[in-house]
């Protein structure tokens, strides 16, 4: 069964739904509720905007600070079919558009709506209409312009058609207006804000429109509200030059890497054979990478990152500004377009001029510093000598003890690889043991060359670095936190040797650090349920004057009991979005994440074996590993 695409809208098949056929702008869906509700949300979001009270026929967004009677500058008006947001209403604001006329989805706005917008914001200085080159837009805006002139308004019109995807047109249709129109909006708006006359504002807009070229590419076509998602392109295909209303482009080809796609688009725009834009080597240009609605910003930034060096190295162009984001979309189309505009200093000044338009990008003006700088070296590391970062040629007594302890702990952790993986497989992805094994292996290898074993504090710090590098992820961060906190505590020691009490203080600080940044504490069913009792027993026994070895053994036993106590606890920390519970009844259980046969709870059951005791802290396996390590030592 075929279903309409899912949309967060109220009335996809409203009472005002109809289809029109007008040249290239061939299919327009008038879904009044969608557009009017969009406008209502827009003006609620941005207090500098208003709309005319003429819904559903008149859909005009305008500056709240402008009235035709008092406005003493040229009004800049644009618009077209909806579905291209943020165009055009998102560019209404001081320094850009004075008003935007919104049609229904992919349908040119009616003449009456355009006239209403002209009357609302046009003062004695007149207005400039910026119109994308689609037949419906040209006809409707043209008729509105002539009507406005007959009413005494001064009106100029600039048509923007910068599409570079198709061969040069031989008929009257011409090139389509695309995302490059937004750059023309900005130039014209800045010129109007500077107080230029209507003739000069129109001249600058027309010049800007002749300096820009655009081409788009898409992985999918867009889905109209209330309609079924089209699979016209299929899974392995992409379309070059697809229009912003889903019109067919130049070619359908196999999906290519983004670097190849960007290269092709740039070649098409800057081709000397078509001469779409008067750009030659040595020119200054502006680059716009525009998402078509369904492409993540990450992918758009990748495209921008590939385009800039190609423009610089392959085409010999100076890229002065880069705008990346959503400027003129096509509902939810997965794809992007690239616009390149020749930019002399006057054009750059217009683009950099201030504006209050909510969707014009900020932070893109000014000179471009180097894209990358060296990674800073921590002052502590830079101050260390090469000798202090290396393994000592001769170990002190403390160094030999430290080496033996590290060797024993890392070896035991490695030996638990398969068991930890098995236990982790019951509540996670089953790679805990492998992760721990990588960390332990890295520690053993680095200790041979880099650990300053005669310095306990620096050694603990280097262990944290080894773990962080080898393990990564949340585990690596948490164990590194443990080591950093312990390092800070040990570094504060002014004595020549690290006594058991200092190790106890280091453990206590480590626990506090993990609790602070991880958010867990005793009873949360994490590693801390093993480490907290271990720290408490160790501190208590050492303070009572007991033999340090006995104190550490009792501490390890407390850690084991703490781990086993988690069987009776309810999970307080979510792992991979699942709140993992152990079945208290310990009856026979089904497969992982199943219902217990004994109590029918949807839980991860714990068996009567050792696995059940350890599963409570499997999310952070250091508590488990430390129990075994300490016992073996």
KAZIZI-V179760 format. One record per residue. N is the residue number from 1. RES is the residue in one small letter. SS is DSSP state (hx for helix, st for strand, lp for the rest). OMEGA is omega as a letter, one per 20 degrees, with the letter a starting at -180 (999 if undefined). Layout:
N/RES/SS/OMEGA + N/RES/SS/OMEGA
This chain:
1/x/lp/a + 2/x/lp/a + 3/x/lp/r + 4/x/st/r + 5/x/lp/r + 6/x/lp/r + 7/x/lp/r + 8/x/lp/r + 9/x/lp/a + 10/x/lp/a + 11/x/lp/a + 12/x/lp/a + 13/x/lp/a + 14/x/lp/a + 15/x/lp/a + 16/x/lp/a + 17/x/lp/r + 18/x/lp/r + 19/x/st/r + 20/x/st/r + 21/x/st/r + 22/x/st/r + 23/x/lp/a + 24/x/lp/r + 25/x/st/b + 26/x/st/a + 27/x/st/r + 28/x/st/r + 29/x/st/r + 30/x/lp/r + 31/x/lp/a + 32/x/hx/a + 33/x/hx/a + 34/x/hx/a + 35/x/hx/a + 36/x/hx/r + 37/x/hx/r + 38/x/hx/a + 39/x/hx/r + 40/x/hx/r + 41/x/hx/a + 42/x/hx/a + 43/x/hx/r + 44/x/hx/a + 45/x/hx/a + 46/x/lp/a + 47/x/lp/r + 48/x/lp/a + 49/x/st/r + 50/x/st/r + 51/x/st/r + 52/x/lp/a + 53/x/lp/a + 54/x/st/a + 55/x/lp/i + 56/x/lp/a + 57/x/lp/a + 58/x/st/a + 59/x/lp/a + 60/x/st/r + 61/x/st/a + 62/x/st/r + 63/x/st/a + 64/x/lp/a + 65/x/lp/a + 66/x/lp/r + 67/x/lp/a + 68/x/lp/a + 69/x/lp/a + 70/x/lp/a + 71/x/lp/a + 72/x/lp/r + 73/x/lp/r + 74/x/lp/r + 75/x/st/r + 76/x/st/a + 77/x/st/r + 78/x/st/r + 79/x/st/a + 80/x/st/r + 81/x/st/r + 82/x/st/a + 83/x/lp/a + 84/x/lp/a + 85/x/lp/j + 86/x/lp/r + 87/x/lp/j + 88/x/lp/a + 89/x/hx/r + 90/x/hx/r + 91/x/hx/r + 92/x/st/a + 93/x/lp/r + 94/x/lp/a + 95/x/lp/r + 96/x/lp/a + 97/x/st/r + 98/x/lp/r + 99/x/st/r + 100/x/st/a + 101/x/st/a + 102/x/st/r + 103/x/st/r + 104/x/st/a + 105/x/st/r + 106/x/lp/r + 107/x/lp/r + 108/x/lp/r + 109/x/lp/a + 110/x/lp/a + 111/x/hx/a + 112/x/hx/r + 113/x/hx/r + 114/x/hx/r + 115/x/hx/r + 116/x/hx/r + 117/x/hx/r + 118/x/hx/a + 119/x/hx/a + 120/x/hx/a + 121/x/hx/a + 122/x/lp/r + 123/x/lp/a + 124/x/lp/a + 125/x/lp/r + 126/x/lp/a + 127/x/st/r + 128/x/st/r + 129/x/st/r + 130/x/st/a + 131/x/st/r + 132/x/st/a + 133/x/lp/r + 134/x/lp/a + 135/x/hx/a + 136/x/hx/r + 137/x/hx/a + 138/x/hx/a + 139/x/hx/a + 140/x/hx/r + 141/x/hx/r + 142/x/hx/r + 143/x/hx/r + 144/x/hx/r + 145/x/hx/a + 146/x/hx/r + 147/x/hx/r + 148/x/hx/r + 149/x/hx/r + 150/x/hx/r + 151/x/lp/r + 152/x/lp/r + 153/x/lp/r + 154/x/lp/a + 155/x/st/r + 156/x/st/a + 157/x/st/r + 158/x/st/r + 159/x/st/r + 160/x/st/r + 161/x/lp/a + 162/x/lp/a + 163/x/st/a + 164/x/lp/a + 165/x/lp/a + 166/x/lp/r + 167/x/lp/r + 168/x/lp/a + 169/x/lp/r + 170/x/lp/a + 171/x/lp/a + 172/x/lp/a + 173/x/lp/r + 174/x/lp/a + 175/x/lp/a + 176/x/lp/r + 177/x/lp/a + 178/x/lp/a + 179/x/lp/r + 180/x/hx/r + 181/x/hx/a + 182/x/hx/r + 183/x/hx/r + 184/x/hx/r + 185/x/hx/a + 186/x/hx/r + 187/x/hx/a + 188/x/hx/a + 189/x/hx/r + 190/x/hx/r + 191/x/hx/r + 192/x/hx/a + 193/x/hx/r + 194/x/lp/r + 195/x/lp/r + 196/x/lp/r + 197/x/lp/r + 198/x/hx/a + 199/x/hx/a + 200/x/hx/r + 201/x/hx/r + 202/x/hx/a + 203/x/hx/r + 204/x/hx/r + 205/x/hx/a + 206/x/hx/r + 207/x/hx/r + 208/x/hx/a + 209/x/hx/a + 210/x/hx/a + 211/x/lp/a + 212/x/st/r + 213/x/st/a + 214/x/st/r + 215/x/st/a + 216/x/st/r + 217/x/st/a + 218/x/st/r + 219/x/lp/r + 220/x/lp/r + 221/x/lp/a + 222/x/lp/r + 223/x/lp/r + 224/x/lp/r + 225/x/lp/r + 226/x/lp/a + 227/x/lp/r + 228/x/st/r + 229/x/lp/a + 230/x/lp/r + 231/x/lp/a + 232/x/lp/a + 233/x/lp/a + 234/x/lp/a + 235/x/lp/a + 236/x/lp/a + 237/x/st/r + 238/x/st/a + 239/x/st/r + 240/x/st/r + 241/x/lp/r + 242/x/lp/a + 243/x/lp/a + 244/x/lp/r + 245/x/lp/a + 246/x/lp/r + 247/x/lp/r + 248/x/lp/a + 249/x/lp/a + 250/x/lp/a + 251/x/st/r + 252/x/st/a + 253/x/st/r + 254/x/st/r + 255/x/lp/a + 256/x/lp/r + 257/x/lp/a + 258/x/hx/r + 259/x/hx/r + 260/x/hx/a + 261/x/hx/a + 262/x/hx/r + 263/x/hx/a + 264/x/hx/a + 265/x/hx/r + 266/x/hx/r + 267/x/hx/a + 268/x/hx/a + 269/x/hx/a + 270/x/lp/a + 271/x/lp/r + 272/x/lp/a + 273/x/lp/r + 274/x/lp/r + 275/x/lp/a + 276/x/lp/a + 277/x/lp/a + 278/x/lp/a + 279/x/lp/r + 280/x/lp/a + 281/x/lp/a + 282/x/lp/a + 283/x/lp/r + 284/x/st/a + 285/x/st/r + 286/x/st/r + 287/x/st/r + 288/x/st/r + 289/x/st/a + 290/x/st/r + 291/x/st/a + 292/x/lp/r + 293/x/st/a + 294/x/lp/a + 295/x/lp/a + 296/x/lp/r + 297/x/hx/r + 298/x/hx/a + 299/x/hx/r + 300/x/hx/r + 301/x/hx/r + 302/x/hx/r + 303/x/hx/r + 304/x/hx/a + 305/x/hx/r + 306/x/hx/a + 307/x/hx/a + 308/x/hx/a + 309/x/hx/r + 310/x/hx/r + 311/x/hx/a + 312/x/hx/a + 313/x/hx/a + 314/x/lp/a + 315/x/lp/r + 316/x/lp/a + 317/x/lp/r + 318/x/st/a + 319/x/st/a + 320/x/st/r + 321/x/st/r + 322/x/st/r + 323/x/st/a + 324/x/st/r + 325/x/st/r + 326/x/lp/a + 327/x/lp/r + 328/x/lp/a + 329/x/lp/r + 330/x/lp/a + 331/x/lp/a + 332/x/lp/a + 333/x/st/r + 334/x/lp/a + 335/x/st/r + 336/x/st/r + 337/x/st/r + 338/x/st/r + 339/x/st/r + 340/x/st/a + 341/x/st/r + 342/x/st/a + 343/x/lp/r + 344/x/lp/a + 345/x/hx/r + 346/x/hx/r + 347/x/hx/r + 348/x/hx/r + 349/x/hx/r + 350/x/hx/a + 351/x/hx/a + 352/x/hx/a + 353/x/lp/a + 354/x/lp/r + 355/x/lp/r + 356/x/lp/r + 357/x/lp/a + 358/x/lp/a + 359/x/lp/r + 360/x/lp/a + 361/x/lp/r + 362/x/lp/r + 363/x/lp/a + 364/x/lp/a + 365/x/lp/r + 366/x/lp/a + 367/x/lp/a + 368/x/lp/r + 369/x/lp/r + 370/x/lp/a + 371/x/lp/a + 372/x/lp/r + 373/x/lp/a + 374/x/lp/r + 375/x/lp/a + 376/x/lp/r + 377/x/lp/r + 378/x/lp/a + 379/x/hx/r + 380/x/hx/a + 381/x/hx/a + 382/x/hx/a + 383/x/hx/a + 384/x/lp/r + 385/x/lp/r + 386/x/lp/a + 387/x/lp/a + 388/x/lp/r + 389/x/lp/a + 390/x/lp/r + 391/x/lp/r + 392/x/lp/r + 393/x/lp/r + 394/x/lp/a + 395/x/lp/r + 396/x/lp/r + 397/x/hx/r + 398/x/hx/r + 399/x/hx/r + 400/x/hx/r + 401/x/hx/a + 402/x/hx/r + 403/x/hx/a + 404/x/hx/a + 405/x/hx/r + 406/x/hx/a + 407/x/hx/a + 408/x/hx/a + 409/x/hx/a + 410/x/hx/r + 411/x/hx/a + 412/x/hx/r + 413/x/hx/r + 414/x/hx/a + 415/x/hx/a + 416/x/lp/a + 417/x/hx/a + 418/x/hx/r + 419/x/hx/r + 420/x/hx/r + 421/x/hx/a + 422/x/hx/a + 423/x/hx/r + 424/x/hx/r + 425/x/hx/a + 426/x/hx/a + 427/x/hx/a + 428/x/lp/a + 429/x/lp/r + 430/x/lp/a + 431/x/lp/a + 432/x/hx/a + 433/x/hx/r + 434/x/hx/r + 435/x/hx/r + 436/x/hx/r + 437/x/hx/r + 438/x/hx/r + 439/x/hx/a + 440/x/hx/r + 441/x/hx/r + 442/x/hx/r + 443/x/hx/a + 444/x/hx/a + 445/x/hx/a + 446/x/hx/a + 447/x/hx/a + 448/x/lp/a + 449/x/lp/a + 450/x/lp/a + 451/x/lp/r + 452/x/lp/a + 453/x/lp/r + 454/x/lp/r + 455/x/lp/a + 456/x/hx/a + 457/x/hx/a + 458/x/hx/r + 459/x/hx/r + 460/x/hx/r + 461/x/hx/r + 462/x/hx/r + 463/x/hx/r + 464/x/hx/r + 465/x/hx/r + 466/x/hx/a + 467/x/hx/a + 468/x/hx/a + 469/x/hx/a + 470/x/hx/a + 471/x/hx/a + 472/x/lp/r + 473/x/hx/a + 474/x/hx/a + 475/x/hx/a + 476/x/hx/r + 477/x/hx/a + 478/x/hx/r + 479/x/hx/r + 480/x/hx/r + 481/x/hx/r + 482/x/hx/a + 483/x/hx/a + 484/x/hx/r + 485/x/hx/r + 486/x/hx/r + 487/x/hx/a + 488/x/hx/r + 489/x/hx/a + 490/x/hx/a + 491/x/hx/r + 492/x/lp/a + 493/x/lp/a + 494/x/lp/a + 495/x/lp/a + 496/x/lp/r + 497/x/lp/r + 498/x/lp/a + 499/x/lp/r + 500/x/hx/a + 501/x/hx/r + 502/x/hx/r + 503/x/hx/r + 504/x/hx/r + 505/x/hx/r + 506/x/hx/r + 507/x/hx/a + 508/x/hx/r + 509/x/hx/r + 510/x/hx/r + 511/x/hx/r + 512/x/hx/a + 513/x/hx/r + 514/x/hx/r + 515/x/hx/a + 516/x/hx/a + 517/x/hx/r + 518/x/hx/r + 519/x/lp/a + 520/x/lp/r + 521/x/lp/a + 522/x/lp/r + 523/x/lp/r + 524/x/lp/r + 525/x/lp/r + 526/x/lp/r + 527/x/lp/a + 528/x/hx/r + 529/x/hx/r + 530/x/hx/a + 531/x/hx/a + 532/x/hx/r + 533/x/hx/r + 534/x/hx/a + 535/x/hx/a + 536/x/hx/r + 537/x/hx/a + 538/x/hx/a + 539/x/hx/a + 540/x/hx/a + 541/x/hx/r + 542/x/hx/r + 543/x/hx/r + 544/x/lp/r + 545/x/lp/r + 546/x/lp/r + 547/x/lp/a + 548/x/hx/a + 549/x/hx/r + 550/x/hx/r + 551/x/hx/r + 552/x/hx/r + 553/x/hx/r + 554/x/hx/r + 555/x/hx/r + 556/x/hx/r + 557/x/hx/r + 558/x/hx/r + 559/x/hx/r + 560/x/hx/r + 561/x/hx/r + 562/x/hx/r + 563/x/hx/a + 564/x/hx/a + 565/x/hx/a + 566/x/hx/r + 567/x/hx/a + 568/x/hx/a + 569/x/lp/r + 570/x/lp/a + 571/x/lp/r + 572/x/lp/a + 573/x/lp/a + 574/x/lp/r + 575/x/st/r + 576/x/lp/r + 577/x/lp/r + 578/x/st/r + 579/x/lp/a + 580/x/lp/r + 581/x/lp/r + 582/x/st/a + 583/x/lp/a + 584/x/lp/a + 585/x/lp/r + 586/x/lp/r + 587/x/lp/r + 588/x/lp/a + 589/x/st/r + 590/x/lp/a + 591/x/lp/a + 592/x/lp/a + 593/x/lp/a + 594/x/st/r + 595/x/st/r + 596/x/st/r + 597/x/lp/a + 598/x/lp/a + 599/x/lp/r + 600/x/lp/r + 601/x/lp/r + 602/x/st/a + 603/x/st/r + 604/x/st/a + 605/x/lp/r + 606/x/lp/a + 607/x/lp/a + 608/x/lp/a + 609/x/lp/r + 610/x/hx/a + 611/x/hx/a + 612/x/hx/a + 613/x/hx/a + 614/x/hx/a + 615/x/hx/a + 616/x/lp/a + 617/x/lp/a + 618/x/hx/r + 619/x/hx/r + 620/x/hx/a + 621/x/lp/a + 622/x/hx/r + 623/x/hx/r + 624/x/hx/a + 625/x/hx/a + 626/x/hx/r + 627/x/hx/a + 628/x/hx/a + 629/x/hx/a + 630/x/hx/a + 631/x/hx/a + 632/x/hx/r + 633/x/lp/999
